[in-house]
Each structure stands twice: as structure tokens, then as C-alpha cells.
Amino acid sequence: MGPGSRSVLRCAAAEVMSRPPPSPSAPSVRSRLRGPPTIGALALVAAFAAWQAPPLAPPENAARGSAPTRIMGTTCRLLAVPPRTASAAEATAITNQALEGAEAALRAVEAEMSTHIDDTPLSRFNRSAVGQRISLPPATLAVLRASEEAWYDTDGAFDVTSRPLIELWRTAGRRRRAPPAEEIDATRRRSSWSGLQLGATGATKRVSGVEVDVGGVAKGWAIDRAILRMATAGATGGLVDVGGDLRVFGSPPAAGPWQVRVQDPFGDGTILTLRMAAGAICTSGDYFRFVEIDGRRLSHIVDPRTGYPAAAVHSASVVAPTATSADVWATALSVLGEAGLSRLPAGHEAMLVLGEREAPHAIATPGFPTLVVEGPPYPLAIAGR
């Protein structure tokens, strides 16, 4: 199915709001995959994109930040910018409400969708028996439906039903021994959308052993919800960064666009500085989370179609209107490689890092270089779309 065939990931929430968006309780989740995720997942995505902000505005109009701990098992940074015309007291009230609301949104998604917490609705579904209907909150159902759309859009490269495969390779990593081919094949057959049924208020297993893990989309969904809470609180600009996946909107703390940096998959430094007026960037790669078997480093991202660790690229960075969509496509491109660039929805740009440490190179979509302030330090080719 071609990239223009489904619209959920095309996100009409592309404009990273210059005015407060609708209330977080607004209806129609399916048509706005401008939303949340869980924590674990098809591509336990490990991305790094550090934000750089110019010097803060005058004290009476200062942006305020926070760094909540224990968010989705990774680092978190939040920054809220008050209206330029706000008094000191108003600015403090607005930014405090924005930061508190953003943190609450992130924690709410984790508490609802994590498969690393035993009593979440998704964990209960994973433990359920065939035919047992498990009630799921509306947001969780929206994420699952959006994930099914993403499965179509990515030609099966993004698949939240791949939790059995992920767990198989995690165990293999601990044992330092690859699983037998027949076990991989059997586990892959259990990882299928045909094995579960989504209803209006819940989900039911059709096949024993089916499990889901929305970690490859939950972080992006949570970031989008946090941005929504910031804008609703009255912030005129803001940033939400969770483990290096981030989204910005509105005015940065001082003049000029937001700037972010992208991790070098072959070292500790960065390879890119990008300027962004608004939107999100997520990066998936094999450099933070991986398993070592027989002396080889294998990606934590599993190709749902083959059952084996993905090996197409070292990192995939996607700039998109929303963090949800950037999160999904960074994972999918880690599986699809260069061939997946032509499947990207409109409004999305991406760069892939390929090759070996001694001779790396990159390939990007035509619009990606227009965002680059500096880098990459090795050859960059442009792919057709």
C-alpha cells in the first residue's frame, strides 16, 4: 500500500501551534495521530537530539525549564516560554502551569501504556487469555489503531505486535547466543495483527501468545500530548525532549529558530545542527541499545517481517510535524533503509547514516539539507522521493 493511501500519520497537527490548540479532551483521536504512545517497543527507540536555546529573554519574560526524573526510563527536559507581554507574575504562573501540565501528560501516558509496568491496561492485555476481552482507555485504543495504520503505511516495517520477537532477542542478548531459526520463525508467526481484534472499548486476543508493545510510538505520542498541555496553559513557545526525541513550538526564548543537534552513531559527539521553526525530530539507531552475540553488535530494533535484528542503517533521523509520526518513521526507516525514504508522508524529511565507522556516509530527502546549519562531517547524498 503506497505512502499516500492512509492519512493517520500525515497529521493535521503539523503546525506546531502559534495559538493554543484545542483542549486535550477534544474528540476524534483516529484522525489526528497527533498524539501519544507507551514505553517499550518494536524499536526500543534510542535517539539523541539535544536542544540549544539562545540566551534567555529579560527576567520579566524569562523562559523556564525543568528536568523531571524517572520519565519513561530516560532523560527529560522541558522548556516553556511565556507571552512577551506578560508581567513577571503572569509569566511565572503560565510557565509553571505549562511545565507541570507537560510533565503530567508524559507520566499519564507511561502509566497507561507501558508494558514494563505490570498493572497497565496493555500489560493486562498481554497476559490475557484467548477470547478474553480487555477494556482499554480511549487513548490506548487510539494509539493501537494508529499503529495498525502505520503497519500498512510502512509495509509491515513498523509493527507493535512484535513484542514476542523483541523479547526473544532480549533473552538471546542476555545469553549471548542467537535463537534457533525455527524458534525465530515460530515467534514471528505469533507477531501479527490478525492475532488480535480491536473493539470500541477494548481488545481481544484471537491467537495465544499475541502481545503488543507500543514503545516505538508511545514516546512520540506522549511528547505531543505534553506540547498540547503547554500551549493550552498559555505558553507561546516550548520544547519537550524525552530521551533525545523532541518537539518544539512557537517562539524560542530569544530571537531566531530553535536549534537541535543529532548524535553521531559512531561516537560520542554530534553530526548535525538543525534549525527548526516548529515540529519534531526523532532518531532511531543501533548505538545506544543493542545486543552482542558471537562478537557481533546487533540492533535492538527487530525487523517484524523477517524476525531478525534490523541492519539497514546505523541511524535514522526524521523531522515531522508531530513527534508521534517522527517516532514511527524513525523506527520504520531503521528497518526499510533507503528504500523507505520514498514512502515518507508529505511534510516529513529524513537522513540516514550508513556505512562503517571507517567510511560512513549519509543519504537524505531533498528538503532535509534546508534545515541543516552544520554537518554532517561525511558525504551526504540526496535521495529522490
C-alpha positions as CSV (number, residue, x, y, z in Angstrom):
1,M,0.0,0.0,0.0
2,G,1.5,3.3,-1.1
3,P,2.5,6.2,1.2
4,G,-0.4,8.3,0.3
5,S,-3.0,5.6,0.9
6,R,-3.6,6.2,4.6
7,S,-3.8,9.5,6.4
8,V,-3.4,8.9,10.1
9,L,0.3,9.6,10.2
10,R,0.0,12.6,7.9
11,C,-1.0,14.6,10.9
12,A,-3.0,17.7,10.5
13,A,-1.4,18.8,13.8
14,A,1.6,19.7,11.7
15,E,1.5,23.4,12.6
16,V,3.2,23.4,15.9
17,M,0.8,25.8,17.4
18,S,1.3,29.5,17.4
19,R,-2.0,29.8,19.2
20,P,-3.4,27.5,21.8
21,P,-4.7,24.3,20.2
22,P,-8.0,22.6,21.1
23,S,-8.5,21.2,24.6
24,P,-6.7,17.9,25.2
25,S,-10.2,16.4,25.6
26,A,-11.2,17.2,22.1
27,P,-12.7,14.2,20.2
28,S,-11.6,12.4,17.0
29,V,-8.4,10.7,18.1
30,R,-8.3,8.5,15.0
31,S,-8.0,11.3,12.5
32,R,-5.2,13.1,14.4
33,L,-2.4,10.8,15.1
34,R,-1.0,13.9,16.5
35,G,-0.8,12.1,19.8
36,P,0.8,9.6,22.3
37,P,2.5,6.1,23.0
38,T,3.8,3.6,25.7
39,I,7.2,2.6,26.6
40,G,9.0,-0.4,25.4
41,A,8.6,-1.5,21.9
42,L,9.2,-2.7,18.5
43,A,12.0,-0.4,18.2
44,L,13.1,0.4,21.7
45,V,14.0,3.6,20.0
46,A,17.1,5.2,21.4
47,A,17.5,8.7,19.9
48,F,19.6,11.7,20.8
49,A,18.8,15.3,19.8
50,A,20.0,18.0,22.2
51,W,18.3,21.4,22.1
52,Q,20.2,24.6,22.0
53,A,18.4,27.8,23.1
54,P,19.8,31.3,22.7
55,P,20.2,33.4,25.8
56,L,17.0,33.9,27.8
57,A,14.8,36.9,27.4
58,P,14.7,39.6,30.1
59,P,13.8,38.3,33.6
60,E,10.3,39.6,33.5
61,N,9.7,37.5,30.4
62,A,12.1,34.6,31.1
63,A,11.5,31.1,29.8
64,R,11.5,28.5,32.5
65,G,12.6,24.9,32.3
66,S,12.6,21.7,34.3
67,A,14.2,18.2,34.1
68,P,11.7,15.7,35.5
69,T,13.3,12.4,36.6
70,R,12.0,8.8,36.0
71,I,10.2,9.6,32.8
72,M,9.9,6.5,30.6
73,G,13.2,5.3,31.9
74,T,15.2,8.1,30.2
75,T,16.2,11.8,30.5
76,C,13.6,14.5,30.1
77,R,13.9,18.3,29.6
78,L,11.0,20.8,29.4
79,L,11.1,24.4,28.5
80,A,8.2,26.9,28.4
81,V,8.2,30.4,27.0
82,P,5.6,32.9,28.4
83,P,4.0,35.7,26.3
84,R,6.3,38.7,25.7
85,T,3.7,41.0,27.2
86,A,3.2,39.0,30.4
87,S,4.1,40.5,33.7
88,A,6.6,38.7,35.9
89,A,3.8,37.2,38.0
90,E,1.8,36.2,34.9
91,A,4.9,34.7,33.3
92,T,5.7,32.6,36.3
93,A,2.1,31.4,36.6
94,I,1.9,30.4,32.9
95,T,5.3,28.7,32.7
96,N,4.7,26.8,35.9
97,Q,1.4,25.6,34.7
98,A,2.9,24.7,31.3
99,L,5.7,22.7,32.9
100,E,3.5,20.9,35.4
101,G,0.9,20.1,32.7
102,A,3.6,18.7,30.3
103,E,5.1,16.5,33.0
104,A,1.7,15.2,34.0
105,A,0.9,14.4,30.4
106,L,4.1,12.4,30.0
107,R,3.6,10.4,33.2
108,A,-0.1,9.7,32.3
109,V,0.9,8.1,29.0
110,E,3.5,6.0,30.7
111,A,1.1,4.9,33.5
112,E,-1.4,3.9,30.9
113,M,0.6,2.3,28.1
114,S,3.9,1.0,29.4
115,T,4.5,-2.7,29.1
116,H,7.2,-2.5,31.7
117,I,4.6,-1.8,34.4
118,D,2.6,-4.8,35.4
119,D,-0.8,-3.2,36.1
120,T,-1.2,-1.0,33.0
121,P,-4.1,-1.9,30.6
122,L,-1.7,-3.1,27.9
123,S,0.2,-5.3,30.4
124,R,-3.1,-6.9,31.4
125,F,-4.0,-7.4,27.7
126,N,-0.6,-9.1,27.1
127,R,-1.4,-11.5,30.0
128,S,-4.9,-12.2,28.9
129,A,-6.3,-15.5,27.5
130,V,-7.6,-16.1,24.0
131,G,-11.2,-14.7,23.8
132,Q,-11.0,-12.6,26.9
133,R,-12.0,-9.0,26.2
134,I,-9.8,-6.5,28.0
135,S,-11.1,-2.9,28.4
136,L,-8.6,-0.2,27.2
137,P,-8.7,3.5,27.7
138,P,-9.6,5.6,24.6
139,A,-6.1,7.0,24.2
140,T,-4.6,3.5,24.2
141,L,-7.1,2.3,21.7
142,A,-6.3,5.4,19.5
143,V,-2.6,4.5,19.6
144,L,-3.3,0.9,18.7
145,R,-5.5,1.9,15.8
146,A,-2.9,4.4,14.6
147,S,-0.2,1.8,14.9
148,E,-2.2,-0.5,12.7
149,E,-2.4,2.3,10.1
150,A,1.3,2.7,10.4
151,W,1.8,-1.0,9.8
152,Y,0.0,-0.5,6.4
153,D,1.9,2.7,5.6
154,T,5.3,1.2,6.3
155,D,4.6,-2.1,4.5
156,G,4.9,-4.0,7.8
157,A,8.2,-2.5,8.9
158,F,6.5,-0.9,11.9
159,D,4.5,-3.4,13.9
160,V,3.6,-3.1,17.6
161,T,2.5,-6.8,17.7
162,S,6.2,-7.7,17.5
163,R,6.7,-7.9,21.3
164,P,7.3,-11.7,21.2
165,L,10.2,-11.1,18.8
166,I,11.6,-8.3,20.8
167,E,11.5,-10.4,24.0
168,L,13.1,-13.4,22.1
169,W,16.1,-11.2,21.1
170,R,16.4,-9.6,24.5
171,T,16.7,-13.1,26.0
172,A,19.2,-14.0,23.3
173,G,21.3,-10.9,24.2
174,R,21.4,-11.9,27.9
175,R,22.5,-15.4,26.9
176,R,24.9,-14.2,24.2
177,R,23.5,-16.8,21.9
178,A,21.3,-16.4,18.9
179,P,17.9,-18.2,19.0
180,P,17.5,-21.2,16.6
181,A,16.0,-20.3,13.2
182,E,12.9,-22.4,13.8
183,E,12.2,-20.5,17.1
184,I,12.6,-17.2,15.3
185,D,10.2,-18.3,12.6
186,A,7.6,-19.6,15.1
187,T,7.8,-16.4,17.2
188,R,7.4,-14.3,14.0
189,R,4.2,-16.1,13.1
190,R,2.8,-15.2,16.5
191,S,3.5,-11.5,15.8
192,S,0.5,-10.5,13.7
193,W,-2.3,-8.0,13.6
194,S,-4.6,-10.9,12.6
195,G,-4.0,-12.3,16.1
196,L,-6.0,-9.5,17.9
197,Q,-9.3,-7.8,17.5
198,L,-9.8,-4.1,18.4
199,G,-13.3,-3.2,19.5
200,A,-15.0,0.1,20.5
201,T,-13.8,-0.1,24.1
202,G,-11.2,-2.8,24.3
203,A,-9.2,-5.6,22.6
204,T,-9.4,-9.4,22.4
205,K,-6.8,-12.0,21.5
206,R,-7.6,-14.3,18.7
207,V,-4.4,-16.3,19.0
208,S,-2.5,-17.5,22.0
209,G,0.8,-15.7,22.7
210,V,-0.1,-12.5,20.9
211,E,1.4,-9.4,22.7
212,V,1.7,-5.7,21.9
213,D,4.4,-3.2,22.8
214,V,3.8,0.4,21.7
215,G,7.2,1.7,22.8
216,G,8.0,2.7,19.2
217,V,5.2,5.2,19.1
218,A,4.3,5.9,22.8
219,K,7.2,8.3,23.4
220,G,6.2,10.5,20.4
221,W,2.5,10.4,21.4
222,A,3.4,11.5,24.9
223,I,5.6,14.3,23.7
224,D,2.7,15.6,21.5
225,R,0.4,15.5,24.5
226,A,2.9,17.4,26.6
227,I,3.2,20.1,23.9
228,L,-0.5,20.4,23.8
229,R,-0.7,20.9,27.5
230,M,2.0,23.7,27.3
231,A,0.2,25.6,24.6
232,T,-3.2,25.2,26.4
233,A,-1.6,26.7,29.6
234,G,-0.8,29.8,27.6
235,A,2.9,29.3,26.8
236,T,3.8,31.0,23.4
237,G,6.7,28.6,22.8
238,G,8.0,25.4,24.3
239,L,10.2,22.3,24.0
240,V,9.6,18.8,25.2
241,D,12.6,16.4,25.0
242,V,12.4,12.8,26.2
243,G,15.5,10.8,25.7
244,G,16.6,12.9,22.8
245,D,13.3,12.7,20.9
246,L,11.8,16.2,20.9
247,R,9.2,18.6,19.6
248,V,9.2,22.4,19.7
249,F,6.5,25.0,19.0
250,G,6.2,28.8,18.9
251,S,8.8,31.3,20.0
252,P,12.1,30.2,21.4
253,P,13.5,32.0,24.4
254,A,15.2,34.6,22.2
255,A,15.3,35.6,18.5
256,G,16.0,33.0,15.9
257,P,14.7,29.5,15.3
258,W,15.1,26.6,17.6
259,Q,18.3,24.6,17.1
260,V,18.8,20.9,17.8
261,R,21.8,18.6,17.4
262,V,21.8,14.9,16.3
263,Q,24.0,12.2,17.8
264,D,26.9,10.7,15.8
265,P,26.1,6.9,15.7
266,F,29.8,6.2,15.6
267,G,30.9,8.3,18.5
268,D,30.1,10.5,21.5
269,G,29.8,13.7,19.5
270,T,27.1,15.1,17.2
271,I,27.0,15.2,13.5
272,L,24.3,17.7,12.7
273,T,22.9,21.0,13.9
274,L,19.4,21.7,12.6
275,R,17.2,24.8,12.7
276,M,13.5,24.3,13.3
277,A,10.7,26.8,13.5
278,A,8.4,24.1,14.8
279,G,7.8,20.4,14.6
280,A,9.6,17.3,15.9
281,I,12.7,15.2,15.4
282,C,13.2,11.6,16.4
283,T,16.2,9.4,15.8
284,S,16.5,5.6,15.9
285,G,19.7,3.8,15.8
286,D,21.9,0.9,16.9
287,Y,24.3,2.8,19.0
288,F,22.6,3.2,22.4
289,R,20.7,-0.1,22.7
290,F,21.9,-3.3,21.2
291,V,22.8,-6.9,21.9
292,E,26.1,-8.6,21.4
293,I,26.1,-12.2,20.1
294,D,29.1,-14.1,18.7
295,G,31.1,-11.0,18.9
296,R,28.7,-9.0,16.7
297,R,26.7,-6.0,17.8
298,L,23.1,-6.4,16.7
299,S,20.4,-3.6,16.7
300,H,17.7,-3.7,19.4
301,I,15.3,-2.9,16.5
302,V,13.8,-6.1,15.1
303,D,12.5,-6.4,11.5
304,P,9.0,-7.7,12.0
305,R,9.0,-9.2,8.5
306,T,12.0,-11.4,9.0
307,G,12.2,-11.8,12.8
308,Y,15.9,-10.8,12.8
309,P,17.5,-7.6,14.1
310,A,17.4,-4.7,11.6
311,A,20.6,-4.0,9.8
312,A,19.6,-1.4,7.2
313,V,21.1,1.7,8.7
314,H,23.1,2.9,11.8
315,S,20.7,5.8,12.5
316,A,17.6,7.3,11.0
317,S,16.6,10.8,11.9
318,V,13.1,12.0,10.9
319,V,11.8,15.6,11.1
320,A,8.0,15.7,11.1
321,P,5.0,17.8,12.1
322,T,4.5,15.7,15.2
323,A,6.6,13.6,17.4
324,T,4.2,10.6,17.0
325,S,4.9,10.5,13.3
326,A,8.6,11.2,13.6
327,D,8.9,8.3,16.2
328,V,7.1,5.8,13.9
329,W,9.0,6.7,10.8
330,A,12.4,6.7,12.5
331,T,11.7,3.2,13.6
332,A,10.4,2.2,10.2
333,L,13.4,3.6,8.3
334,S,15.7,1.7,10.5
335,V,14.2,-1.4,9.0
336,L,13.5,-0.2,5.5
337,G,16.7,1.8,4.9
338,E,17.0,4.0,1.8
339,A,14.0,2.3,0.1
340,G,11.8,3.7,2.8
341,L,12.5,7.3,2.0
342,S,10.1,7.3,-0.9
343,R,7.3,6.2,1.5
344,L,7.6,9.2,3.8
345,P,4.4,11.3,4.0
346,A,4.4,14.9,2.8
347,G,5.9,17.3,5.3
348,H,8.4,14.7,6.5
349,E,12.2,14.9,5.9
350,A,14.8,12.3,6.9
351,M,18.5,11.5,7.0
352,L,20.0,8.0,7.2
353,V,23.6,7.2,8.3
354,L,25.1,4.2,6.5
355,G,28.4,2.5,6.0
356,E,31.1,1.6,8.6
357,R,32.9,3.7,11.2
358,E,35.9,3.9,8.9
359,A,33.9,5.1,5.9
360,P,30.4,6.4,6.9
361,H,28.1,8.3,4.6
362,A,24.6,9.7,4.7
363,I,21.6,10.0,2.5
364,A,18.7,12.4,2.9
365,T,15.5,13.5,1.4
366,P,15.6,16.7,-0.8
367,G,14.2,19.0,1.8
368,F,16.5,17.9,4.7
369,P,19.5,20.0,3.8
370,T,17.5,23.2,4.0
371,L,17.2,22.5,7.8
372,V,21.0,22.0,8.3
373,V,23.1,24.6,10.0
374,E,26.2,22.5,10.3
375,G,27.2,18.9,9.3
376,P,27.3,16.1,8.7
377,P,31.1,15.6,8.6
378,Y,31.0,12.9,5.9
379,P,29.5,12.6,2.4
380,L,25.7,13.4,2.1
381,A,23.7,12.2,-0.9
382,I,20.2,13.3,-1.8
383,A,17.6,10.6,-2.5
384,G,14.7,11.0,-4.9
385,R,11.1,10.8,-3.5
